[in-house]
Amino acid sequence: MLTLKNIKFATQEQGNKIILQDINFTFEKGKNYVITGANGCGKSTLAKVIMGIYPAASGQIILNGRDISKLDTTARARLGIAFAFQQPVRFKGLTARDMISTAYNSRFIGTENDTPKNRLTTSQACEYLSLVGLCAREYLDRELDNTLSGGELKRIEIASVLARNCELNIFDEPEAGIDIWSFSSLVNIFKRTIDKNRTNIIISHQEKLINSADVVILIADGRIVLSGAPNEVMPAIRDFKSCEKLKIN
């Protein structure tokens, strides 16, 4: 379970402008959450604050009863938080097999299970690629360079996040670069991979992803202004005037 208490974030690059303020929310296990809102409202910033990429100016981030507010990104990752970027990084010389294997094997580092017999097999790597709609025979040994499209790279990154098998997965606009044909598969991935011990937080403004969520969180002007089931939040999202009324100056 993840709890955010009075989270505030300000950027010095824009004259100490406040991007997030008074963020209070609890993410329960076993649910898919979609955080949505207009461009620039702070939704991707909130995801990066949770991961530790951006340091919160104030407030607490509590994971399974432990305050992780002061921990860096690496420490949070080791505690079971995975993050998929909106724009995945390209690595010349690194293959899809390498990336998925590194993600999978990282779960055993420093444990008694860190043995060769528990390392990712070729068959398992193929399964993760198939899960995101890629032909393993074609992509397993492809380098993560400019020969891959943004959508292909995005799906390999999602496969790597799933391979880590973390309790908390954060996906920043996973639909970016994904073609329409593959979009329904993307929605199904999040439905299929959720269980009683896992939480998915998805940053998105796509209606299909929003409607597939267990809980939708609407952010405006850096604050959570509404949360609930998709059928409770979608009317406010669709109604521009309602969204304007929800904005906090």
Number of C-alpha atoms within 10 A of each C-alpha: 17 18 19 19 15 15 22 22 24 18 13 9 7 9 8 10 11 16 19 26 20 16 20 16 16 13 18 18 18 18 20 25 25 28 25 25 22 15 10 13 20 24 30 21 19 25 22 19 21 26 25 21 14 17 18 23 15 15 17 21 26 17 21 12 10 12 14 19 21 13 14 14 21 12 14 18 19 13 16 16 22 23 22 22 18 16 16 17 13 15 13 12 10 14 18 24 25 18 21 27 20 16 21 24 18 16 20 15 12 8 8 7 13 14 11 9 8 11 17 17 14 12 9 15 23 20 17 22 25 15 21 21 17 19 13 20 11 8 19 20 13 18 20 25 15 11 12 14 12 17 18 18 23 25 25 25 27 24 28 26 23 22 24 22 17 21 19 23 24 24 22 22 23 26 23 15 17 17 12 10 8 15 17 12 14 21 18 14 17 19 16 9 15 17 14 10 13 19 25 26 22 27 25 22 18 13 13 13 25 26 17 18 23 15 22 26 22 26 25 23 20 24 23 25 16 15 17 15 16 20 12 13 18 16 12 17 20 11 10 11 10 12 18 12 9 18 15 11 5
